[in-house]
Amino acid sequence: QVQLVEFGGGLVQPGGSLMLWCEVSLGGVFSISDMGWARQAPGKERELIALISSKNEPTYADSVKGRFTIFRKNFENTVYLRMNDLTPDGTAVYFCPLNPTGGIAPNSWGPGTPVTVSS
C-alpha cells in the first residue's frame, strides 16, 4: 500500500512564501499517478488547489493561480508546492493526494501538514 507524507508546514507572515513537499513510498506507483495538493481550512470543506498529471501537466484552482506552483521529481518520488504571496485564508492543513480525480492506483492521502498565515 502506498504511503504519503507531507513536509514543510509552519507559520508564515502574510505576503510570505513557503515550500511544501510530499514523499511517496512506491516509486512505480508515483510515476504513473497524478498528484495533487489539497487543503482544508478550519470549519471548511477540503479543497483541491493544484494537480499535476503523470505527464507533468499542472492545473490550479482559481484561488491560487499565479501564486502557487506545483511540480514533481519522479526520480525522488516527491511532489512539491511552492506557495508565494500567502494570505491569511491560506491557513489550513495541506494534503498531497495521489490520483485525487481517479487513476490506475487507488486514491491515497497523507496525514497533512499545517500551515498558518499570520502576523
Order of alpha helices (4+ residues) and beta strands (2+ residues): beta-beta-beta-alpha-beta-beta-beta-beta-beta-beta-beta
